[in-house]
Amino acid sequence: MMGIRKLIFTILLALPLCAMSARGGNASADSVGEEVIAHYAKAGDTLRLKAARFLVDNMRHHAYYDSPLLHRYYSRAEQIGHERDYRKRMTLFRELYAELGDIGSGKQEVGDAAGLTAEALIANIDSAFVDWRQGRWARHLSFPEFCEWLLPYRVADERPERWRGRLSAVYRPYAEALDSCDERAGSAYWAARAVASGLADSGYRMDDKALPHTDIDLPVSTMVAMGMGECSNYARLSVFVMRACGIPVALDFTPQWANKAHRHWWNALLSERGQVVPFLGGDVLPGESQRSADRLAKVYRRTFAYRPESAAALNEEFGELLPPTLSSPFMADVSDEYFRGGSVSLTLPETVLKRRLAYLAVFDNAEWVPVCHSVVDSLRRVSFGSLGRGVAYLPVYWGRAGSIPCGNPFAVLADGSIKTFSPDSVHTVTLTLTRKYPVFGRIYDFARSLQGGYIEACDTAWNKDAVRIADITGVPSTWWNAIDVSKAGRHRFWRLVAPPNSHCDVAELAFVGKDGRPVAAADTLCDDMRHDGKKIREAFDGDAVSYFRSTHFRKAWIGIDMGKPSELGAVRFMPRNDGNHVEPGHTYQSATMPEARSASSKRCVPIATALCSKEYLRVRCTFSMTSRLAQRNACSPWKTEK
């Protein structure tokens, strides 16, 4: 029975959703809006008239991209989405991108009124009102909440389509199944969990490999048909699905993680208790942990209403360049819903740059990315609030080359206090750097998967006279680990055996003689006969990124044949990792800051000096190797001020 249901859902999902209107109409925002407003004025429905005015008043700010090339892309992408074999689907997508090239070329911005009819807008309003007033899961919304969390006909900047009816037919049964449970019936929280489980059943796959890197938001019909996409697509699709079922859900995002690269989108449910519950489609259900280890500097909610306090809205007066992360006028700062934030007021230094908008930026591992804005007053003062704690920020302006530093960097500490970093060219220190990037859970888990493994040796066939030499007792380092085997005697075969339920993820493996030098083996061996020689050799190639991984997880192992009984001093191994450790023989330099307008020096300057200098010198700060894991900073450090 469940198999039949899933098949029906798959077929329904594959059906293209109807566009809200045909292209080429002569409708204007005024004529469409006037017709919709006249419809509800005549009906005497004051609340629906108020909702119609909300949509019409904000509709003039909304637009989407269109072009013949995009039409071809959407059509072909939907066809490819029907391919069930994932690898073949990926191949077809790559061929499509190669054929079409830049799908954003030739795009034209089209106002929503050109893609909407009054009939479609009225149908959208009426359907949303039914779910609000007569449905089970949105009655707790106030009218302003209804206007943002349930009413809109679009989620982001995608081409408008009619989607409520078709998505409701597929996913609403998941929530309605709760009617037989008195404890959960009528709960928006439990309904969202049920529908999110339905999304998981649909087989949607979070994978950005299938998508071209473009600023164009895919229509909901294309996202449904493709069955895969990055987090932004999955989160947008989830909003469509939830609202189609009458469940109040919004699109939240951080423009840049505060402790690593990339930004992130997810969903937010407004529950019957008035709580905002984050989740992400069927990947992270409401109530489950939502990337708690990742640090947030700012959180925004995508709105339908035009936000006059946004950087994009303010910039209509100033006419400056805007950072892409803050270029939408449909962003509401909801950071206070996610954390207790800190605040800071600054007076920016004198500069030749006369800017009205300043920003705070966080570092993404390559550049400083603006995450919030402030208007610069006549005394060069700016104020920023609701800032994530435990995060370093840099005041910047925005220019053609990106972020331009305009003040000292500072950190908002865990208690909300501010620590400012100022350049100090006199008092220098030695820094020890072991990593270029934090160790996140995925990398730690590769190392942990080897805990409980051991080193084994024998002289004939494996498992007959094997001797257990030493155990891997704790969680290994994510870098090199050494196990002493100097008292094990002479053996021909040596191997590292992984614990049960481990695939023996090993990036590098070295067998070292008593003289401290790696020994030359006659052959490399592993438990998995399906592995070709190349895969085994990747554990012995000196590359920290390549790795060996067995297809088995029951006593998986990798080792060597010495050719004859031999003594060893140690076995050294490196778990599978991301290659972000500081390595011997490599030269490291700081991130590059924007060029000065009149740079007077090209000497090696401290990073802090470059961040705070009025001349904004290009930095090329080299670290010299003093040991395998200790690097001496050739430039000056920062001193700190409370």
N, C-alpha and C positions, 0 to 999 in steps of 0.2 A: 504493500500500500504506500509506504513512504517513498519507495522508488518511483512509483507512478506520480506521486505528488511532486517530487523533485523534477521529474521530466516535464510535467505541466508547467511548473514554475520556470524552468529553463526555456521552454518554448515561449512563454509569455514575456520573459525578459528579452528574448531575441527580437520580439516584435518592435518595429520602429515606432517611436512615439510621434504623434502628430504635431507638426509645428503650429504655433498659435495663429498664423495666417500665412497666406502665400506672399512671396516677394513681389515687389513691383507696384504695391498699392500707393495711392497718393495721399494716404492719411497723414495728418500732422499730429503732433502732440496735443495741440489745442482742440482739433476736431474730435479725436478719439476721446480725450478727457471730457470735453463738453457733452458728448453723447452719453458717456458713462454716468456723469454727474446728473444729467437731465433724467436719466432712467430712474435713479434712486430718489431724486427730488419728486418726480411724478408719483412714485410708489409711496411716498411719505414715510420711508424708512430712514429716520434720522441717523441711526448708528451706522447703517451700511453706507449712507451718504458720507458720513465722516470718514469711514474707512476708504471709500473711493477717492475722497479728496487727498488722503494721505498718500495713496498710490500715485495719483495723477500729479500731485505737487512735486513728488520726488522722481517721477518717471522721466522728466525732462533732463535729469542729470545722468541717466543711465544710457549706455550704448553697448554695442558688441561689434566684433570684427566679422567681415564677410568678404568673400571673393570666390570666383569660379574654382580656384585651386583648393580653397578650403572645402567647397562642396564636394569636390572629387575625393579629398582626403577623408571627410566624414563618411561618404558612401563606401569607399574601399575599406576603411577601418572597421565599419560595421560588418562587412562581408567577412573580413579576416577573423573577426571576433567569433564567428561560428565554428572556426577550426578548433577541434577539441584537443589535438595534440599540441602541447605547449611549445615544444621545440620548433615544430613546423610553423606554429603561429608566429613565433619570434622571427623566424627566417622570412616569413611573408611581410612582417612589419618592416624589417630592415630593407627588403626589396622595395617596399612602398616608399620609404624615405629616400632611397637612392633614386627612384624614378621621379618623385615630385620635387626633391630638393628642399629649399626653405619654404615651408608651407605658409610662413607669414609674409612672403613677398607679394606685393600687389594687394595687400589687405586694405580695406576701407572701413572706416568707422561708420556704423549705422545706428541712428537713434532708435530707442525701443519702440517708439510710436510707429516706425516704418515696418516693424515686425509684429505688431499687435493690432487686433481689431477690438472694437468696443464689445462685441459679443464674447470674445475670449476673455477679456478683462472682467466682464460681469460674471461669467461662469466661474472664474477663479475666485472672485469675492464671495459669491454665493456658496461655493463648495467649502471655503475656509470658514464661513459663518456657521454652516451646518456642523462642522467638526468642533467648533468652539462652543456653540450653544446647546447642541444636541448630542455631541459625541461624549466619549467616556473619559478622555485623557487631557482635555485642555480647558475644562470649566473653571479651573482655578486662576486662569490668566486675567489680569486687568486688561482694559482696552488698549493702553499703550503697549503692554506686553504682547497682546494678540497681534498688533500691527507689525511687530518685528519678528516674533517667533513662529507665526503660523500663516499670516496673510500674504506675504510677497510671492509674486509669480516667478521670481528668479532668486538665485543664491549668490552668485558672483557676477562675472562679466560674460557669461555664456549666452549664446543665441536663445531667445525666449522660445519655449515650446509648451504645449499642453501635456501635462504629466501626471496630474493628480489621480485621474480615474484609473489609468493603466497600472501605475505603481501601487495604488490602493488595492486593486484586485489581486495583486500578487502577494503583498506583504501584510495587509490588514488581518487575514485569518490567523497569523501567528499571535497577534495581540488579542484577538477575540477569543482564542482558545483559553484565555485566562478567566473567562466569565464563570466557569464552573468552580473557580477557587475564590471563596468569599474574601480571603485574606489579601488577594492580589488584584481582584477585579476592580477596575476604575482607577488603578494606580498608574500614573504616567511613567514612574520608575520601572515597574515590572513590565509594562507594555513596551517600553524602549528596549529592555533586555531581551524580550521575546522577539521583537522585530530585528534587533541586531543579530540574534541567533539565526534568523531567517536569511539575513545578508550573508552570514557565514555559510549557510547551506547552499546559497546560490553559486558558490565557488569563485566569487570575485577574488582576484589575486593582487595583492599590493606589490607592484613591481614597476619601477620607473624606467626599466629598460625598453618597455614597449612604447614609450612616448617620446616624441621629439622635444627638444628643449626650446620651448616657445612660450611667449607671454599670453597665448590665446587659451581661454578656458573652453574646454570641450562641452558641447551640448549634452544634456542628460541622456538623450537617445544613444549618442555615440559612446558615452561612458558605460551604459548598460550593456550595449552590444559587444564592446571590446572585452568586458569581463576582467579588466586589469587596469592598473594605473598607480601613480604615486600617491602619497598620503593626501595631498590636496584634492585629488580627484575622488578618492574614496570618501573623504570627509564631506565633500560637496554632494556626492551621490547619496550619502547617508542622510543629509539634511532633506533632500528631495523625498526620499523614501519615508522618513519619519513624518514629515509634514503632510505627505499624501495620506498617511494613516491617522492624522489628527493629533500627532504627538509633537509638543513644542520643543524643537531642537534648533540650535544655531551653529554657526561655523566660527570657531575660535582659532587663533594662531599666534605664534611668536615670530617676529620678523627675523630673529637670529638667536640661536642658542647662546647662552652666556659662557659656556665652558667647552664648546666644540663647534665644528663647522655645521652649516646648514640651518634652515628654518624648519618649522613644523606646523602642520594643521591638524586639528582634531574637532570633535563635536562636543557640544555642551547641551545638556538637557535641563530645562527648568521644571523641576519636579513639583508635585502637589504640595510639598512642604515648603516651597519657595527656595529650595536649594538648587544651586547650579552644580550638576554632576557631569564631569568630563568623561568622555569615552571616545572610541574611534571605530565606527561601523561595527562589523562583526569581528574585528581584530582585538580590540580591548572593550569588553562589555561595560556598561554603566556599573559603577561600584568597584571595578577592578583597578589595580594599581596602574597609574598612567605616567610612566617614565619618571618615577620619583627621584632618580639619581641625576637627572639632567637639570641644569640650573636655568631659571627664567629671569631675564632682565625686565621684559615687558610682555604683556599679553593683550591682544586686541580681539574684538569681535567684529566680524563682517556684518554690516547693517544694510538695510535697504534705504533708510533715511540718510539724506545728505547731512554730513557732520560739519557744521561751520567752524568747530574748534580744531579740525584736522589740519595737518600741514598743507595738504593739497588745497583746501578751501581758503586758508589764510594766504596762500601763495598767489591766489587770483589777484590780489592787490599788489604783492611784492614783485611778482614776475621773475623769480629766481629759479635756478636749476634745482630739481628735487631728487633726493635719493630714491631709487626704485622701491625700497622697503616701506616708504611712507608716502607714496605717490597717489594713493587712493583716498577720495573724500568720504569713503564709506567705512571708516575705522573708528570704533569706540574703544577707548582704553578701559579694560576691565581687569587690570592687574590686581586691584584690591580684592577681587573675588578669588584670587589664587594664592596670595601671600600678603603678609604684613610688610609693606614697602617702606623704604627710606626716602628722604627728600634732601635736596641740596639747592642752595642759591649761590650763584657765582657772579663775579664781575669779570668780564672778559678783558684781556689785555688790548692795548691800542694796536691797530693793524691797518694796513692799507686796504684791506678787504672791507667794504661797507656792505654788510649783510644784515637782513632783518630777521632771518631764521637761523638759529643755531641748533645743534643736535648733540645728544650723547650717543656715543658709539661703543660697541663691544667688539672684541677681537675674535675673528672666526678661524684663526690659524694661518691666515694669509693677509688679511686686510681688516681695517676698522669699519664696521657696518653700523650705520645709524639706526637706533631703535626708538627714539623719541625726540620731540622737538620743543622749542620754546621761542617766543618772540623776543628779540633783543630790544630793550627799551633805550631811551635817549642817553642813559648813563651806562650803557653796555652791560646791563644786568639781565640775567636769565634765571629762571627757576624751573626745576624738574621735580616731580613727585612720583610716588608709587613705584620706586625703583627696587628691583630685586636685590636681596641682600647676599653678601658673599660674592660680589661681582665687581670687577674693575671696569671703569668707564673712562672715556676720553672725550672732552668737549671738542666738537668739530664744526666747521662749516662744510658746505658741499660744493664741489666744483667739477669741472669737466674730467679731472683726473681722479675724482673720488673724494674721500674724506680729507679735509685740510685741518690739522690741529689748531685749536685756538685757545688752549688753556692747559693747565697741568692735569695729568691723569689723576684719578682718585678711586678709592674703593669704598663701597658701602659694606660695612662689617656686619657680622651676624646680629649684633645688638642695635643696629641702625645708625651707629656713629660713622663719621666720615674720616678716612685717612687719606691725606693728600700726598702725592709723590712729587718731589721737586728735584731738579738736576743738581748733582754735587760732583764737581770735577776734581775735588781735592782728596776726599776720603774714599779710597777704593777698597774693594773686597774681592775675595776669590769665590766664585760660584761653582758648585758641583751640579752638573746637569746629567741626568741619566736618560731622560725621555724628551722627545720633541712634541709629544701629544699625550693627553691623559690615558691611563689604562682604564678602559670601560669594561662593562660586564662581559661582553662577548669574548674579549681577549683573556680576561681573568678565567673564564670558564674553560677555555682551551687548556690553560695551565692546570686548573683544578681537576680536569678529566684524567690527568696522569697521576694524581695522588693515589697511593695504594698500589702503584705499579712496582716493578722490581727489575733488577739486573740478574740475568741467569747465564750460566755457561755450561758447556758439556764438550765431550771429546768425540762422540759418535752421533747417532741419530737423536734428534730432539725428542724430549719427553721420556727418554729411557734412562739416561744417566745424568740428566740436567741437575745442576747444583744452583740453589738460590743464593746469590752472592750478597746482595744488599737491597734494602727496601727504600722506596720513595715515600717517606713518612708524612711530611707536611705538604702543603700546597707549594709546588715548585715556583721559582721565579719565572716571570714571563720572558726573561732573557736567559743567559747561560746558567746551567746548573752542573755541578761536579759531584760525582759519587766515587769515593775511594774504594778501589778494588785491588790495592797493592798486595793484600795478603791472601788473595784467592788462589794463587798458584797458576800453573800453566794449563791452558785450555785452548782448543782449536776454535770452537764456536762461541760467540758472545752475542747477547741480544738484550734489548729493552722490551719488557713485557708490560702491556697496559693492564690496568685493573678491569674487572668485569664491566660490561656496558660502556666501554670506551673504545673509540676507533683508533687509538694510538696516534693522535694528531701531533706529529713531530716535525718541526721546521728544520732542525739541524741535529746531527748525531755524530759524535767524534769519540773514537777509542784512542786513548793516549797511553804511550809507553811510560816506563818508570823514569825516563829522561825528560818527560814533560812534552814530548813531541807526538803529534798524531801519527799513528801507525798506518801502513799501507795494507789493505785487506786484499785477499785473493778474490773475494766475491761479496756482494751484498745480497741479503736474503730478507724475506718477510713471510708472514703467514698466508698471504693472499695470492694465490697462483694466478688470479685474474689480472693482477697488476703487471703492467709492462715494466721493463727495466728502467725506463725514463722516470716513472713515478717513484720508484725506490731511490734512484740516484738523487732526487730532489732533496732528500734528507742529508746528502753529503756534498752538495754543490756550493756551499759557502754563501748561499742566498737566504737571508732571514725571512723573506716573504714566501718563497716556494716551500712546499711541505709534502710530507707523506701522510696519507690517510687510508687506513684499511677499510674495505667494504664490510668487514666483519666487526663484531663487537663482543666476541667471546674469545678471550685470550689472544687479542690482536698483538702482534709484535713485529719488530724490525731489528735486524742485526747483521753480523758479518761472519764470514768464514776466513780465518787467518791462514788457512792452508796447512798449518801445522800447530801443535800446542805452543802457546806463547803467553808470556806474562804481560799484564797491563798495570798501569799505575792508577788510572781513573777512567771513568766513562762520563763524558760531558754531553748534555743534551739541551736543546732549546725547544719549548713547546711552540706549536703553531701560533703566530702572532702577526701584528700589523706592520712590522718593520720600522716602527717609530722610535726605537731606542737610539741613543747616541752611539755611533760605531767608530772603532779605530780607523784612522786613515781618512776620515771624511772631514771636509771643511764646512763650517756652518757660518751663516751670516744672518743678520737681522732682517726683518721685513723692510721693504722699501717704502719710504714716505714720498709724498709728492715733491716735485722739483720746486726750488725757490724761484721766485720771479727774477731775483738778482743774486744768485748764490755766489758768495765770495770765497767759499772754501770747498774743497773736495776731500779734506782729510777725514780720517776715521774719527767719528764723533759718537758720544754715548747715545743710546736710544732715547734716554730721557731728555737730553739736550735737543734732539731732533723734534721730540714731541712738543716741546715748549718754546723752541726758537721762533723768533719772528721771521727768520729767513727760510725756515722749513727745508733744511739741507737734506739732500739725498743721503741716506745712511748706508754704509757698507761696513758693518762692524763684524770683524772676523774673530772667531774663537779658536785659540791654539790648543792642540792636544797636549795634556800633561800626563794623562794615564788613560786606561781604557774607558773609565766611567767618570773621570774628573776633567772638566774643561775649565781653563782659566779665562775669565773675561778680559780681553785686551783693552776694553773701554771702561768708563766710569760707571758705577752703580747709582742707584737713587738713594737719597735719604728720605725718611718719612716724617710727616708732621701730623699730629693729631688735629 
